[in-house]
Amino acid sequence: MWRIEVSLLSEFTDSVGTGTLSDIKEDLLIKSVESVKYVDVYLIDANLDENSVKEIAEKLLIDPITQEFKINSEFSNGFNWAIEVSLHKNVTDNVGMTAEEGIRDILGGKLDGGVRTARKYLLKGKLDEKEVKRICTDLLANGIIENYSYKKLD
């Protein structure tokens, strides 16, 4: 299983992160969050070598002008909590299916597995676990079709 995380470069405005921060402060009234960074996650369940995965990330998953990626490594420096939201296994992952098609194009039609995606939110601030769980359940994840997980990064 390969994990590719895609994030905006620091010099660009993370509008999803900024919007999420605003929603946390204004809608949930949790004022202790200082910043939020948004990361796209691609989980590729296929027998690929690292060079192929790097090629997939560079040619398909990122805009090299505005984004960077990590393979089997996480963006987390400077943040206190990580929240990850993904679709239930029985829910169609359209972004994952589109990524699969692109990967097949890059690899010449060969992909012996599938792709699932997730949304990752990195939070900076003095939050307790109860507040993080509330952010997950009341804002970020739709429990009917999505799973969520979180972890403390300190």
C-alpha positions as CSV (number, residue, x, y, z in Angstrom):
1,M,0.0,0.0,0.0
2,W,1.4,3.4,-1.0
3,R,0.3,6.6,0.6
4,I,0.8,9.9,-1.2
5,E,0.0,13.1,0.6
6,V,-0.4,16.3,-1.4
7,S,-0.3,19.8,0.1
8,L,0.0,23.3,-1.0
9,L,3.4,24.9,-0.8
10,S,3.6,27.3,2.2
11,E,3.7,30.4,0.0
12,F,0.2,29.8,-1.3
13,T,-3.1,30.4,0.5
14,D,-4.7,27.2,1.7
15,S,-8.4,28.3,1.1
16,V,-9.8,24.9,2.4
17,G,-7.7,25.2,5.6
18,T,-8.7,28.8,6.0
19,G,-12.4,28.1,5.5
20,T,-12.3,25.1,7.9
21,L,-10.6,27.3,10.5
22,S,-13.4,29.9,10.1
23,D,-16.1,27.2,10.4
24,I,-14.5,25.8,13.6
25,K,-14.3,29.2,15.2
26,E,-17.6,30.6,14.0
27,D,-19.9,27.6,13.8
28,L,-18.5,25.3,16.5
29,L,-17.3,28.2,18.7
30,I,-14.0,26.5,19.3
31,K,-11.6,29.4,19.6
32,S,-8.4,27.6,20.5
33,V,-7.6,26.5,17.0
34,E,-4.9,28.8,15.5
35,S,-4.5,27.3,12.1
36,V,-5.7,24.5,9.8
37,K,-3.8,22.9,6.9
38,Y,-5.6,20.8,4.3
39,V,-3.9,17.7,2.7
40,D,-5.2,15.4,0.0
41,V,-4.4,11.7,0.6
42,Y,-4.2,9.0,-2.1
43,L,-4.0,5.4,-1.0
44,I,-2.8,3.2,-3.8
45,D,-3.2,-0.5,-3.1
46,A,-1.1,-1.9,-5.9
47,N,2.2,-3.6,-6.5
48,L,4.3,-0.7,-7.7
49,D,7.9,0.4,-7.3
50,E,8.8,3.7,-5.7
51,N,9.9,5.3,-9.0
52,S,6.4,4.5,-10.5
53,V,4.7,6.0,-7.5
54,K,6.9,9.1,-7.7
55,E,6.0,9.4,-11.4
56,I,2.3,9.1,-10.6
57,A,2.5,11.9,-8.0
58,E,4.5,14.2,-10.2
59,K,2.5,13.7,-13.4
60,L,-1.0,13.2,-12.1
61,L,-1.6,14.2,-8.5
62,I,0.1,17.5,-8.1
63,D,0.5,20.9,-9.7
64,P,4.3,21.3,-9.4
65,I,4.0,25.1,-9.2
66,T,1.7,25.2,-6.2
67,Q,1.9,21.8,-4.5
68,E,4.3,19.3,-3.0
69,F,3.9,15.6,-2.1
70,K,5.2,13.0,0.3
71,I,5.3,9.3,-0.3
72,N,4.7,7.1,2.8
73,S,5.5,10.1,4.9
74,E,3.2,12.7,6.5
75,F,2.9,16.4,6.5
76,S,2.6,17.2,10.2
77,N,5.4,19.6,11.4
78,G,4.2,22.4,13.6
79,F,0.7,21.0,14.1
80,N,-0.9,19.4,17.2
81,W,-3.6,17.2,15.8
82,A,-4.3,15.3,12.5
83,I,-7.8,14.4,11.4
84,E,-8.4,12.1,8.5
85,V,-11.8,11.6,6.8
86,S,-12.4,8.9,4.2
87,L,-15.4,7.3,2.5
88,H,-16.8,4.0,3.8
89,K,-15.5,1.1,1.8
90,N,-19.0,0.5,0.3
91,V,-19.3,4.1,-0.9
92,T,-18.0,4.9,-4.4
93,D,-14.9,7.0,-4.3
94,N,-15.1,9.0,-7.6
95,V,-11.8,10.8,-7.0
96,G,-10.1,7.5,-6.4
97,M,-11.7,6.0,-9.5
98,T,-10.5,9.0,-11.6
99,A,-7.0,8.6,-10.1
100,E,-7.0,4.9,-11.1
101,E,-7.8,5.9,-14.7
102,G,-5.0,8.4,-14.7
103,I,-2.6,5.9,-13.2
104,R,-3.5,3.3,-15.8
105,D,-2.8,5.9,-18.5
106,I,0.7,6.7,-17.0
107,L,1.5,3.0,-16.5
108,G,0.3,1.9,-19.9
109,G,-2.9,0.3,-18.8
110,K,-1.4,-1.8,-15.9
111,L,-2.7,-1.4,-12.4
112,D,-3.2,-4.5,-10.2
113,G,-5.1,-2.7,-7.5
114,G,-7.2,0.3,-6.6
115,V,-7.1,3.8,-5.3
116,R,-9.0,5.3,-2.4
117,T,-8.7,8.9,-1.2
118,A,-9.0,10.8,2.1
119,R,-9.0,14.3,3.3
120,K,-6.6,15.2,6.0
121,Y,-6.8,18.3,8.3
122,L,-3.8,19.4,10.4
123,L,-4.8,21.5,13.4
124,K,-2.6,23.8,15.4
125,G,-3.8,24.9,18.8
126,K,-4.4,23.9,22.4
127,L,-7.3,21.5,21.8
128,D,-8.4,18.6,23.9
129,E,-9.6,15.3,22.5
130,K,-13.3,16.1,23.1
131,E,-13.0,19.2,20.9
132,V,-11.2,17.3,18.2
133,K,-13.9,14.7,18.1
134,R,-16.6,17.4,18.0
135,I,-14.8,18.9,15.0
136,C,-14.9,15.5,13.3
137,T,-18.5,14.7,14.0
138,D,-20.1,18.2,13.7
139,L,-18.1,19.6,10.8
140,L,-15.7,17.4,8.8
141,A,-17.3,14.0,8.5
142,N,-20.7,12.8,7.4
143,G,-21.1,9.6,9.6
144,I,-23.5,8.1,7.1
145,I,-20.9,7.7,4.4
146,E,-17.6,8.6,6.0
147,N,-15.1,7.4,8.6
148,Y,-12.8,9.6,10.5
149,S,-9.8,9.1,12.7
150,Y,-7.6,11.6,14.6
151,K,-4.3,11.6,16.4
152,K,-2.3,13.9,18.6
153,L,0.9,14.9,17.1
154,D,2.7,16.6,20.0
